[in-house]
Amino acid sequence: SVVQEILQALQKELDLRLCSVHLIDSFYCSQPATFISATLLVTATMLRLELPHVNVLSKIDLLKQYGDLPFELNFFTDMLNLSPLL
């Protein structure tokens, strides 16, 4: 794709080290289905761009407005075991 070509040109010609940053709204932690959707989008983007990436959970201060989380917040940041989401 054109984006991949631009990124490769930046890396090769300008000798830049690139990284993608994906902002995930904290709303997506309110339900397992929306969290899985956001996680799949991040994974697809990472694979498509072929860059290392960092996920950032944004608007964390608004998380209380969405009610109780189905899991503890550290579950969403560590994601070691996804079987409870199914």
PDB file of N, CA, C and O in Angstrom, chain B, residues numbered from 101:
ATOM      1  N   SER B 101       0.833  -1.187   0.000  1.00  0.00           N
ATOM      2  CA  SER B 101       0.000   0.000   0.000  1.00  0.00           C
ATOM      3  C   SER B 101       0.876   1.248   0.000  1.00  0.00           C
ATOM      4  O   SER B 101       2.085   1.179   0.224  1.00  0.00           O
ATOM      5  N   VAL B 102       0.259   2.358  -0.249  1.00  0.00           N
ATOM      6  CA  VAL B 102       0.981   3.629  -0.318  1.00  0.00           C
ATOM      7  C   VAL B 102       1.555   3.990   1.046  1.00  0.00           C
ATOM      8  O   VAL B 102       2.668   4.505   1.139  1.00  0.00           O
ATOM      9  N   VAL B 103       0.799   3.720   2.096  1.00  0.00           N
ATOM     10  CA  VAL B 103       1.275   4.051   3.444  1.00  0.00           C
ATOM     11  C   VAL B 103       2.521   3.252   3.778  1.00  0.00           C
ATOM     12  O   VAL B 103       3.472   3.789   4.346  1.00  0.00           O
ATOM     13  N   GLN B 104       2.522   1.975   3.431  1.00  0.00           N
ATOM     14  CA  GLN B 104       3.704   1.152   3.682  1.00  0.00           C
ATOM     15  C   GLN B 104       4.912   1.662   2.900  1.00  0.00           C
ATOM     16  O   GLN B 104       6.029   1.662   3.416  1.00  0.00           O
ATOM     17  N   GLU B 105       4.699   2.089   1.680  1.00  0.00           N
ATOM     18  CA  GLU B 105       5.796   2.628   0.880  1.00  0.00           C
ATOM     19  C   GLU B 105       6.353   3.907   1.487  1.00  0.00           C
ATOM     20  O   GLU B 105       7.567   4.110   1.511  1.00  0.00           O
ATOM     21  N   ILE B 106       5.477   4.763   1.974  1.00  0.00           N
ATOM     22  CA  ILE B 106       5.921   6.000   2.630  1.00  0.00           C
ATOM     23  C   ILE B 106       6.724   5.678   3.878  1.00  0.00           C
ATOM     24  O   ILE B 106       7.780   6.267   4.108  1.00  0.00           O
ATOM     25  N   LEU B 107       6.233   4.750   4.682  1.00  0.00           N
ATOM     26  CA  LEU B 107       6.946   4.376   5.908  1.00  0.00           C
ATOM     27  C   LEU B 107       8.304   3.770   5.601  1.00  0.00           C
ATOM     28  O   LEU B 107       9.285   4.076   6.278  1.00  0.00           O
ATOM     29  N   GLN B 108       8.374   2.914   4.588  1.00  0.00           N
ATOM     30  CA  GLN B 108       9.652   2.313   4.202  1.00  0.00           C
ATOM     31  C   GLN B 108      10.625   3.369   3.690  1.00  0.00           C
ATOM     32  O   GLN B 108      11.822   3.297   3.967  1.00  0.00           O
ATOM     33  N   ALA B 109      10.117   4.346   2.946  1.00  0.00           N
ATOM     34  CA  ALA B 109      10.981   5.417   2.444  1.00  0.00           C
ATOM     35  C   ALA B 109      11.529   6.247   3.596  1.00  0.00           C
ATOM     36  O   ALA B 109      12.702   6.619   3.596  1.00  0.00           O
ATOM     37  N   LEU B 110      10.685   6.535   4.572  1.00  0.00           N
ATOM     38  CA  LEU B 110      11.154   7.291   5.740  1.00  0.00           C
ATOM     39  C   LEU B 110      12.231   6.535   6.494  1.00  0.00           C
ATOM     40  O   LEU B 110      13.208   7.123   6.958  1.00  0.00           O
ATOM     41  N   GLN B 111      12.046   5.232   6.612  1.00  0.00           N
ATOM     42  CA  GLN B 111      13.025   4.432   7.340  1.00  0.00           C
ATOM     43  C   GLN B 111      14.343   4.303   6.583  1.00  0.00           C
ATOM     44  O   GLN B 111      15.413   4.402   7.184  1.00  0.00           O
ATOM     45  N   LYS B 112      14.279   4.087   5.286  1.00  0.00           N
ATOM     46  CA  LYS B 112      15.493   3.850   4.511  1.00  0.00           C
ATOM     47  C   LYS B 112      16.220   5.135   4.148  1.00  0.00           C
ATOM     48  O   LYS B 112      17.422   5.261   4.381  1.00  0.00           O
ATOM     49  N   GLU B 113      15.497   6.081   3.581  1.00  0.00           N
ATOM     50  CA  GLU B 113      16.151   7.280   3.058  1.00  0.00           C
ATOM     51  C   GLU B 113      16.535   8.274   4.144  1.00  0.00           C
ATOM     52  O   GLU B 113      17.577   8.923   4.053  1.00  0.00           O
ATOM     53  N   LEU B 114      15.710   8.396   5.161  1.00  0.00           N
ATOM     54  CA  LEU B 114      15.998   9.349   6.233  1.00  0.00           C
ATOM     55  C   LEU B 114      16.559   8.682   7.478  1.00  0.00           C
ATOM     56  O   LEU B 114      16.865   9.353   8.463  1.00  0.00           O
ATOM     57  N   ASP B 115      16.692   7.369   7.434  1.00  0.00           N
ATOM     58  CA  ASP B 115      17.227   6.592   8.548  1.00  0.00           C
ATOM     59  C   ASP B 115      16.454   6.871   9.846  1.00  0.00           C
ATOM     60  O   ASP B 115      17.048   7.093  10.901  1.00  0.00           O
ATOM     61  N   LEU B 116      15.135   6.855   9.746  1.00  0.00           N
ATOM     62  CA  LEU B 116      14.285   7.080  10.914  1.00  0.00           C
ATOM     63  C   LEU B 116      13.885   5.754  11.540  1.00  0.00           C
ATOM     64  O   LEU B 116      13.757   4.743  10.850  1.00  0.00           O
ATOM     65  N   ARG B 117      13.692   5.768  12.841  1.00  0.00           N
ATOM     66  CA  ARG B 117      13.158   4.613  13.572  1.00  0.00           C
ATOM     67  C   ARG B 117      11.719   4.951  13.914  1.00  0.00           C
ATOM     68  O   ARG B 117      11.460   5.873  14.686  1.00  0.00           O
ATOM     69  N   LEU B 118      10.788   4.213  13.346  1.00  0.00           N
ATOM     70  CA  LEU B 118       9.380   4.537  13.497  1.00  0.00           C
ATOM     71  C   LEU B 118       8.677   3.569  14.439  1.00  0.00           C
ATOM     72  O   LEU B 118       9.094   2.426  14.626  1.00  0.00           O
ATOM     73  N   CYS B 119       7.609   4.067  15.017  1.00  0.00           N
ATOM     74  CA  CYS B 119       6.763   3.291  15.910  1.00  0.00           C
ATOM     75  C   CYS B 119       5.353   3.851  15.778  1.00  0.00           C
ATOM     76  O   CYS B 119       5.176   5.064  15.672  1.00  0.00           O
ATOM     77  N   SER B 120       4.363   2.991  15.784  1.00  0.00           N
ATOM     78  CA  SER B 120       2.987   3.481  15.730  1.00  0.00           C
ATOM     79  C   SER B 120       2.408   3.501  17.145  1.00  0.00           C
ATOM     80  O   SER B 120       2.727   2.648  17.974  1.00  0.00           O
ATOM     81  N   VAL B 121       1.570   4.470  17.395  1.00  0.00           N
ATOM     82  CA  VAL B 121       0.897   4.611  18.687  1.00  0.00           C
ATOM     83  C   VAL B 121      -0.596   4.538  18.422  1.00  0.00           C
ATOM     84  O   VAL B 121      -1.142   5.315  17.638  1.00  0.00           O
ATOM     85  N   HIS B 122      -1.244   3.598  19.085  1.00  0.00           N
ATOM     86  CA  HIS B 122      -2.684   3.412  18.887  1.00  0.00           C
ATOM     87  C   HIS B 122      -3.404   3.829  20.167  1.00  0.00           C
ATOM     88  O   HIS B 122      -3.223   3.225  21.224  1.00  0.00           O
ATOM     89  N   LEU B 123      -4.217   4.861  20.051  1.00  0.00           N
ATOM     90  CA  LEU B 123      -5.008   5.322  21.190  1.00  0.00           C
ATOM     91  C   LEU B 123      -6.312   4.533  21.238  1.00  0.00           C
ATOM     92  O   LEU B 123      -7.063   4.503  20.264  1.00  0.00           O
ATOM     93  N   ILE B 124      -6.573   3.902  22.365  1.00  0.00           N
ATOM     94  CA  ILE B 124      -7.797   3.138  22.556  1.00  0.00           C
ATOM     95  C   ILE B 124      -8.622   3.847  23.619  1.00  0.00           C
ATOM     96  O   ILE B 124      -8.164   4.034  24.746  1.00  0.00           O
ATOM     97  N   ASP B 125      -9.823   4.236  23.263  1.00  0.00           N
ATOM     98  CA  ASP B 125     -10.718   4.901  24.205  1.00  0.00           C
ATOM     99  C   ASP B 125     -11.071   3.933  25.329  1.00  0.00           C
ATOM    100  O   ASP B 125     -11.319   2.754  25.075  1.00  0.00           O
ATOM    101  N   SER B 126     -11.094   4.414  26.551  1.00  0.00           N
ATOM    102  CA  SER B 126     -11.399   3.550  27.685  1.00  0.00           C
ATOM    103  C   SER B 126     -12.803   2.966  27.612  1.00  0.00           C
ATOM    104  O   SER B 126     -13.089   1.973  28.280  1.00  0.00           O
ATOM    105  N   PHE B 127     -13.680   3.560  26.817  1.00  0.00           N
ATOM    106  CA  PHE B 127     -15.017   3.001  26.631  1.00  0.00           C
ATOM    107  C   PHE B 127     -14.965   1.549  26.164  1.00  0.00           C
ATOM    108  O   PHE B 127     -15.829   0.747  26.520  1.00  0.00           O
ATOM    109  N   TYR B 128     -13.959   1.216  25.374  1.00  0.00           N
ATOM    110  CA  TYR B 128     -13.855  -0.137  24.836  1.00  0.00           C
ATOM    111  C   TYR B 128     -13.544  -1.182  25.897  1.00  0.00           C
ATOM    112  O   TYR B 128     -13.585  -2.377  25.607  1.00  0.00           O
ATOM    113  N   CYS B 129     -13.234  -0.762  27.116  1.00  0.00           N
ATOM    114  CA  CYS B 129     -13.037  -1.698  28.216  1.00  0.00           C
ATOM    115  C   CYS B 129     -14.339  -1.981  28.955  1.00  0.00           C
ATOM    116  O   CYS B 129     -14.375  -2.837  29.838  1.00  0.00           O
ATOM    117  N   SER B 130     -15.401  -1.275  28.606  1.00  0.00           N
ATOM    118  CA  SER B 130     -16.652  -1.416  29.347  1.00  0.00           C
ATOM    119  C   SER B 130     -17.380  -2.724  29.039  1.00  0.00           C
ATOM    120  O   SER B 130     -18.167  -3.196  29.859  1.00  0.00           O
ATOM    121  N   GLN B 131     -17.129  -3.312  27.876  1.00  0.00           N
ATOM    122  CA  GLN B 131     -17.752  -4.582  27.509  1.00  0.00           C
ATOM    123  C   GLN B 131     -16.721  -5.457  26.802  1.00  0.00           C
ATOM    124  O   GLN B 131     -15.926  -4.953  26.009  1.00  0.00           O
ATOM    125  N   PRO B 132     -16.724  -6.754  27.079  1.00  0.00           N
ATOM    126  CA  PRO B 132     -15.743  -7.637  26.434  1.00  0.00           C
ATOM    127  C   PRO B 132     -15.804  -7.600  24.905  1.00  0.00           C
ATOM    128  O   PRO B 132     -14.761  -7.641  24.254  1.00  0.00           O
ATOM    129  N   ALA B 133     -16.987  -7.526  24.326  1.00  0.00           N
ATOM    130  CA  ALA B 133     -17.101  -7.547  22.861  1.00  0.00           C
ATOM    131  C   ALA B 133     -16.435  -6.327  22.228  1.00  0.00           C
ATOM    132  O   ALA B 133     -15.757  -6.457  21.209  1.00  0.00           O
ATOM    133  N   THR B 134     -16.616  -5.155  22.811  1.00  0.00           N
ATOM    134  CA  THR B 134     -15.991  -3.954  22.251  1.00  0.00           C
ATOM    135  C   THR B 134     -14.477  -3.974  22.453  1.00  0.00           C
ATOM    136  O   THR B 134     -13.725  -3.462  21.624  1.00  0.00           O
ATOM    137  N   PHE B 135     -14.038  -4.573  23.567  1.00  0.00           N
ATOM    138  CA  PHE B 135     -12.603  -4.679  23.807  1.00  0.00           C
ATOM    139  C   PHE B 135     -11.959  -5.613  22.788  1.00  0.00           C
ATOM    140  O   PHE B 135     -10.888  -5.309  22.262  1.00  0.00           O
ATOM    141  N   ILE B 136     -12.593  -6.737  22.506  1.00  0.00           N
ATOM    142  CA  ILE B 136     -12.066  -7.668  21.503  1.00  0.00           C
ATOM    143  C   ILE B 136     -12.018  -6.987  20.137  1.00  0.00           C
ATOM    144  O   ILE B 136     -11.054  -7.159  19.390  1.00  0.00           O
ATOM    145  N   SER B 137     -13.046  -6.221  19.812  1.00  0.00           N
ATOM    146  CA  SER B 137     -13.072  -5.504  18.537  1.00  0.00           C
ATOM    147  C   SER B 137     -11.907  -4.526  18.428  1.00  0.00           C
ATOM    148  O   SER B 137     -11.228  -4.475  17.403  1.00  0.00           O
ATOM    149  N   ALA B 138     -11.680  -3.752  19.483  1.00  0.00           N
ATOM    150  CA  ALA B 138     -10.569  -2.791  19.476  1.00  0.00           C
ATOM    151  C   ALA B 138      -9.227  -3.500  19.400  1.00  0.00           C
ATOM    152  O   ALA B 138      -8.317  -3.040  18.712  1.00  0.00           O
ATOM    153  N   THR B 139      -9.100  -4.612  20.100  1.00  0.00           N
ATOM    154  CA  THR B 139      -7.849  -5.372  20.085  1.00  0.00           C
ATOM    155  C   THR B 139      -7.565  -5.943  18.698  1.00  0.00           C
ATOM    156  O   THR B 139      -6.420  -5.931  18.244  1.00  0.00           O
ATOM    157  N   LEU B 140      -8.587  -6.437  18.031  1.00  0.00           N
ATOM    158  CA  LEU B 140      -8.400  -6.955  16.674  1.00  0.00           C
ATOM    159  C   LEU B 140      -8.029  -5.845  15.699  1.00  0.00           C
ATOM    160  O   LEU B 140      -7.221  -6.055  14.794  1.00  0.00           O
ATOM    161  N   LEU B 141      -8.611  -4.672  15.878  1.00  0.00           N
ATOM    162  CA  LEU B 141      -8.255  -3.538  15.027  1.00  0.00           C
ATOM    163  C   LEU B 141      -6.788  -3.148  15.220  1.00  0.00           C
ATOM    164  O   LEU B 141      -6.079  -2.882  14.249  1.00  0.00           O
ATOM    165  N   VAL B 142      -6.343  -3.119  16.460  1.00  0.00           N
ATOM    166  CA  VAL B 142      -4.945  -2.793  16.751  1.00  0.00           C
ATOM    167  C   VAL B 142      -4.009  -3.832  16.128  1.00  0.00           C
ATOM    168  O   VAL B 142      -2.980  -3.481  15.551  1.00  0.00           O
ATOM    169  N   THR B 143      -4.372  -5.105  16.247  1.00  0.00           N
ATOM    170  CA  THR B 143      -3.540  -6.174  15.688  1.00  0.00           C
ATOM    171  C   THR B 143      -3.468  -6.074  14.167  1.00  0.00           C
ATOM    172  O   THR B 143      -2.396  -6.226  13.581  1.00  0.00           O
ATOM    173  N   ALA B 144      -4.598  -5.822  13.537  1.00  0.00           N
ATOM    174  CA  ALA B 144      -4.612  -5.681  12.075  1.00  0.00           C
ATOM    175  C   ALA B 144      -3.763  -4.495  11.626  1.00  0.00           C
ATOM    176  O   ALA B 144      -3.039  -4.583  10.634  1.00  0.00           O
ATOM    177  N   THR B 145      -3.855  -3.398  12.352  1.00  0.00           N
ATOM    178  CA  THR B 145      -3.061  -2.213  12.019  1.00  0.00           C
ATOM    179  C   THR B 145      -1.575  -2.494  12.188  1.00  0.00           C
ATOM    180  O   THR B 145      -0.765  -2.106  11.346  1.00  0.00           O
ATOM    181  N   MET B 146      -1.221  -3.162  13.264  1.00  0.00           N
ATOM    182  CA  MET B 146       0.181  -3.485  13.518  1.00  0.00           C
ATOM    183  C   MET B 146       0.737  -4.368  12.404  1.00  0.00           C
ATOM    184  O   MET B 146       1.843  -4.135  11.916  1.00  0.00           O
ATOM    185  N   LEU B 147      -0.021  -5.368  12.009  1.00  0.00           N
ATOM    186  CA  LEU B 147       0.445  -6.263  10.954  1.00  0.00           C
ATOM    187  C   LEU B 147       0.499  -5.561   9.607  1.00  0.00           C
ATOM    188  O   LEU B 147       1.405  -5.810   8.812  1.00  0.00           O
ATOM    189  N   ARG B 148      -0.451  -4.699   9.350  1.00  0.00           N
ATOM    190  CA  ARG B 148      -0.505  -3.990   8.061  1.00  0.00           C
ATOM    191  C   ARG B 148       0.644  -2.994   7.914  1.00  0.00           C
ATOM    192  O   ARG B 148       1.250  -2.896   6.847  1.00  0.00           O
ATOM    193  N   LEU B 149       0.943  -2.259   8.977  1.00  0.00           N
ATOM    194  CA  LEU B 149       2.005  -1.254   8.915  1.00  0.00           C
ATOM    195  C   LEU B 149       3.397  -1.859   9.096  1.00  0.00           C
ATOM    196  O   LEU B 149       4.394  -1.241   8.724  1.00  0.00           O
ATOM    197  N   GLU B 150       3.466  -3.043   9.656  1.00  0.00           N
ATOM    198  CA  GLU B 150       4.745  -3.711   9.904  1.00  0.00           C
ATOM    199  C   GLU B 150       5.678  -2.844  10.744  1.00  0.00           C
ATOM    200  O   GLU B 150       6.868  -2.714  10.455  1.00  0.00           O
ATOM    201  N   LEU B 151       5.106  -2.258  11.785  1.00  0.00           N
ATOM    202  CA  LEU B 151       5.875  -1.422  12.705  1.00  0.00           C
ATOM    203  C   LEU B 151       5.642  -1.886  14.131  1.00  0.00           C
ATOM    204  O   LEU B 151       4.580  -2.423  14.444  1.00  0.00           O
ATOM    205  N   PRO B 152       6.625  -1.683  14.998  1.00  0.00           N
ATOM    206  CA  PRO B 152       6.335  -1.893  16.418  1.00  0.00           C
ATOM    207  C   PRO B 152       5.300  -0.862  16.860  1.00  0.00           C
ATOM    208  O   PRO B 152       5.237   0.238  16.310  1.00  0.00           O
ATOM    209  N   HIS B 153       4.509  -1.214  17.832  1.00  0.00           N
ATOM    210  CA  HIS B 153       3.473  -0.271  18.231  1.00  0.00           C
ATOM    211  C   HIS B 153       3.301  -0.252  19.741  1.00  0.00           C
ATOM    212  O   HIS B 153       3.720  -1.161  20.457  1.00  0.00           O
ATOM    213  N   VAL B 154       2.673   0.814  20.188  1.00  0.00           N
ATOM    214  CA  VAL B 154       2.361   1.010  21.596  1.00  0.00           C
ATOM    215  C   VAL B 154       0.871   1.290  21.691  1.00  0.00           C
ATOM    216  O   VAL B 154       0.346   2.150  20.984  1.00  0.00           O
ATOM    217  N   ASN B 155       0.194   0.558  22.567  1.00  0.00           N
ATOM    218  CA  ASN B 155      -1.216   0.823  22.823  1.00  0.00           C
ATOM    219  C   ASN B 155      -1.337   1.755  24.009  1.00  0.00           C
ATOM    220  O   ASN B 155      -0.703   1.541  25.043  1.00  0.00           O
ATOM    221  N   VAL B 156      -2.153   2.792  23.863  1.00  0.00           N
ATOM    222  CA  VAL B 156      -2.366   3.756  24.942  1.00  0.00           C
ATOM    223  C   VAL B 156      -3.857   3.796  25.246  1.00  0.00           C
ATOM    224  O   VAL B 156      -4.673   4.059  24.362  1.00  0.00           O
ATOM    225  N   LEU B 157      -4.199   3.538  26.485  1.00  0.00           N
ATOM    226  CA  LEU B 157      -5.586   3.593  26.924  1.00  0.00           C
ATOM    227  C   LEU B 157      -5.900   5.044  27.280  1.00  0.00           C
ATOM    228  O   LEU B 157      -5.381   5.578  28.260  1.00  0.00           O
ATOM    229  N   SER B 158      -6.757   5.677  26.472  1.00  0.00           N
ATOM    230  CA  SER B 158      -7.021   7.103  26.660  1.00  0.00           C
ATOM    231  C   SER B 158      -8.330   7.322  27.414  1.00  0.00           C
ATOM    232  O   SER B 158      -9.148   6.413  27.550  1.00  0.00           O
ATOM    233  N   LYS B 159      -8.505   8.527  27.892  1.00  0.00           N
ATOM    234  CA  LYS B 159      -9.698   8.961  28.628  1.00  0.00           C
ATOM    235  C   LYS B 159      -9.979   8.072  29.828  1.00  0.00           C
ATOM    236  O   LYS B 159     -11.131   7.755  30.126  1.00  0.00           O
ATOM    237  N   ILE B 160      -8.922   7.675  30.507  1.00  0.00           N
ATOM    238  CA  ILE B 160      -9.066   6.776  31.652  1.00  0.00           C
ATOM    239  C   ILE B 160      -9.812   7.455  32.796  1.00  0.00           C
ATOM    240  O   ILE B 160     -10.418   6.783  33.631  1.00  0.00           O
ATOM    241  N   ASP B 161      -9.769   8.777  32.834  1.00  0.00           N
ATOM    242  CA  ASP B 161     -10.490   9.500  33.886  1.00  0.00           C
ATOM    243  C   ASP B 161     -12.010   9.399  33.714  1.00  0.00           C
ATOM    244  O   ASP B 161     -12.747   9.602  34.678  1.00  0.00           O
ATOM    245  N   LEU B 162     -12.488   9.091  32.509  1.00  0.00           N
ATOM    246  CA  LEU B 162     -13.915   8.966  32.253  1.00  0.00           C
ATOM    247  C   LEU B 162     -14.429   7.542  32.455  1.00  0.00           C
ATOM    248  O   LEU B 162     -15.617   7.281  32.266  1.00  0.00           O
ATOM    249  N   LEU B 163     -13.564   6.642  32.829  1.00  0.00           N
ATOM    250  CA  LEU B 163     -13.923   5.234  32.931  1.00  0.00           C
ATOM    251  C   LEU B 163     -15.040   4.985  33.936  1.00  0.00           C
ATOM    252  O   LEU B 163     -15.858   4.088  33.734  1.00  0.00           O
ATOM    253  N   LYS B 164     -15.090   5.749  34.997  1.00  0.00           N
ATOM    254  CA  LYS B 164     -16.127   5.561  36.019  1.00  0.00           C
ATOM    255  C   LYS B 164     -17.523   5.855  35.490  1.00  0.00           C
ATOM    256  O   LYS B 164     -18.504   5.337  36.023  1.00  0.00           O
ATOM    257  N   GLN B 165     -17.629   6.672  34.459  1.00  0.00           N
ATOM    258  CA  GLN B 165     -18.939   6.999  33.889  1.00  0.00           C
ATOM    259  C   GLN B 165     -19.576   5.806  33.185  1.00  0.00           C
ATOM    260  O   GLN B 165     -20.792   5.785  32.994  1.00  0.00           O
ATOM    261  N   TYR B 166     -18.792   4.829  32.803  1.00  0.00           N
ATOM    262  CA  TYR B 166     -19.303   3.681  32.068  1.00  0.00           C
ATOM    263  C   TYR B 166     -19.791   2.567  32.984  1.00  0.00           C
ATOM    264  O   TYR B 166     -20.236   1.524  32.507  1.00  0.00           O
ATOM    265  N   GLY B 167     -19.712   2.777  34.286  1.00  0.00           N
ATOM    266  CA  GLY B 167     -20.137   1.763  35.245  1.00  0.00           C
ATOM    267  C   GLY B 167     -18.986   0.832  35.601  1.00  0.00           C
ATOM    268  O   GLY B 167     -17.829   1.075  35.259  1.00  0.00           O
ATOM    269  N   ASP B 168     -19.340  -0.234  36.292  1.00  0.00           N
ATOM    270  CA  ASP B 168     -18.330  -1.195  36.718  1.00  0.00           C
ATOM    271  C   ASP B 168     -17.768  -1.956  35.520  1.00  0.00           C
ATOM    272  O   ASP B 168     -18.497  -2.321  34.598  1.00  0.00           O
ATOM    273  N   LEU B 169     -16.467  -2.184  35.557  1.00  0.00           N
ATOM    274  CA  LEU B 169     -15.818  -2.952  34.502  1.00  0.00           C
ATOM    275  C   LEU B 169     -16.100  -4.435  34.701  1.00  0.00           C
ATOM    276  O   LEU B 169     -16.214  -4.890  35.839  1.00  0.00           O
ATOM    277  N   PRO B 170     -16.213  -5.193  33.621  1.00  0.00           N
ATOM    278  CA  PRO B 170     -16.427  -6.638  33.770  1.00  0.00           C
ATOM    279  C   PRO B 170     -15.206  -7.348  34.360  1.00  0.00           C
ATOM    280  O   PRO B 170     -15.327  -8.450  34.894  1.00  0.00           O
ATOM    281  N   PHE B 171     -14.024  -6.715  34.264  1.00  0.00           N
ATOM    282  CA  PHE B 171     -12.784  -7.256  34.814  1.00  0.00           C
ATOM    283  C   PHE B 171     -12.019  -6.107  35.453  1.00  0.00           C
ATOM    284  O   PHE B 171     -12.342  -4.938  35.242  1.00  0.00           O
ATOM    285  N   GLU B 172     -11.010  -6.448  36.229  1.00  0.00           N
ATOM    286  CA  GLU B 172     -10.141  -5.424  36.809  1.00  0.00           C
ATOM    287  C   GLU B 172      -9.366  -4.724  35.697  1.00  0.00           C
ATOM    288  O   GLU B 172      -9.127  -5.310  34.641  1.00  0.00           O
ATOM    289  N   LEU B 173      -8.976  -3.483  35.931  1.00  0.00           N
ATOM    290  CA  LEU B 173      -8.275  -2.696  34.909  1.00  0.00           C
ATOM    291  C   LEU B 173      -6.961  -3.347  34.484  1.00  0.00           C
ATOM    292  O   LEU B 173      -6.589  -3.259  33.314  1.00  0.00           O
ATOM    293  N   ASN B 174      -6.250  -3.997  35.406  1.00  0.00           N
ATOM    294  CA  ASN B 174      -4.974  -4.620  35.034  1.00  0.00           C
ATOM    295  C   ASN B 174      -5.167  -5.785  34.059  1.00  0.00           C
ATOM    296  O   ASN B 174      -4.229  -6.145  33.347  1.00  0.00           O
ATOM    297  N   PHE B 175      -6.364  -6.381  34.013  1.00  0.00           N
ATOM    298  CA  PHE B 175      -6.634  -7.411  33.019  1.00  0.00           C
ATOM    299  C   PHE B 175      -6.508  -6.830  31.612  1.00  0.00           C
ATOM    300  O   PHE B 175      -5.946  -7.473  30.725  1.00  0.00           O
ATOM    301  N   PHE B 176      -7.020  -5.630  31.403  1.00  0.00           N
ATOM    302  CA  PHE B 176      -6.992  -5.006  30.084  1.00  0.00           C
ATOM    303  C   PHE B 176      -5.601  -4.510  29.711  1.00  0.00           C
ATOM    304  O   PHE B 176      -5.280  -4.411  28.527  1.00  0.00           O
ATOM    305  N   THR B 177      -4.782  -4.203  30.691  1.00  0.00           N
ATOM    306  CA  THR B 177      -3.437  -3.715  30.379  1.00  0.00           C
ATOM    307  C   THR B 177      -2.454  -4.860  30.192  1.00  0.00           C
ATOM    308  O   THR B 177      -1.500  -4.715  29.429  1.00  0.00           O
ATOM    309  N   ASP B 178      -2.651  -5.995  30.861  1.00  0.00           N
ATOM    310  CA  ASP B 178      -1.722  -7.116  30.742  1.00  0.00           C
ATOM    311  C   ASP B 178      -2.131  -8.091  29.644  1.00  0.00           C
ATOM    312  O   ASP B 178      -1.280  -8.536  28.874  1.00  0.00           O
ATOM    313  N   MET B 179      -3.396  -8.425  29.558  1.00  0.00           N
ATOM    314  CA  MET B 179      -3.942  -9.350  28.560  1.00  0.00           C
ATOM    315  C   MET B 179      -3.148 -10.645  28.437  1.00  0.00           C
ATOM    316  O   MET B 179      -2.780 -11.053  27.335  1.00  0.00           O
ATOM    317  N   LEU B 180      -2.889 -11.279  29.557  1.00  0.00           N
ATOM    318  CA  LEU B 180      -2.149 -12.533  29.511  1.00  0.00           C
ATOM    319  C   LEU B 180      -3.048 -13.720  29.202  1.00  0.00           C
ATOM    320  O   LEU B 180      -2.617 -14.681  28.565  1.00  0.00           O
ATOM    321  N   ASN B 181      -4.309 -13.656  29.656  1.00  0.00           N
ATOM    322  CA  ASN B 181      -5.235 -14.765  29.461  1.00  0.00           C
ATOM    323  C   ASN B 181      -6.544 -14.214  28.928  1.00  0.00           C
ATOM    324  O   ASN B 181      -7.271 -13.543  29.661  1.00  0.00           O
ATOM    325  N   LEU B 182      -6.858 -14.480  27.679  1.00  0.00           N
ATOM    326  CA  LEU B 182      -8.063 -13.938  27.061  1.00  0.00           C
ATOM    327  C   LEU B 182      -9.280 -14.849  27.191  1.00  0.00           C
ATOM    328  O   LEU B 182     -10.374 -14.463  26.779  1.00  0.00           O
ATOM    329  N   SER B 183      -9.122 -16.033  27.746  1.00  0.00           N
ATOM    330  CA  SER B 183     -10.249 -16.959  27.826  1.00  0.00           C
ATOM    331  C   SER B 183     -11.437 -16.418  28.625  1.00  0.00           C
ATOM    332  O   SER B 183     -12.565 -16.779  28.289  1.00  0.00           O
ATOM    333  N   PRO B 184     -11.275 -15.573  29.663  1.00  0.00           N
ATOM    334  CA  PRO B 184     -12.459 -15.034  30.353  1.00  0.00           C
ATOM    335  C   PRO B 184     -13.344 -14.145  29.461  1.00  0.00           C
ATOM    336  O   PRO B 184     -14.512 -13.927  29.784  1.00  0.00           O
ATOM    337  N   LEU B 185     -12.811 -13.637  28.363  1.00  0.00           N
ATOM    338  CA  LEU B 185     -13.602 -12.799  27.469  1.00  0.00           C
ATOM    339  C   LEU B 185     -14.584 -13.604  26.644  1.00  0.00           C
ATOM    340  O   LEU B 185     -15.589 -13.069  26.178  1.00  0.00           O
ATOM    341  N   LEU B 186     -14.307 -14.872  26.461  1.00  0.00           N
ATOM    342  CA  LEU B 186     -15.153 -15.701  25.587  1.00  0.00           C
ATOM    343  C   LEU B 186     -16.384 -16.204  26.281  1.00  0.00           C
ATOM    344  O   LEU B 186     -17.189 -16.912  25.676  1.00  0.00           O
TER     345      LEU B 186
END
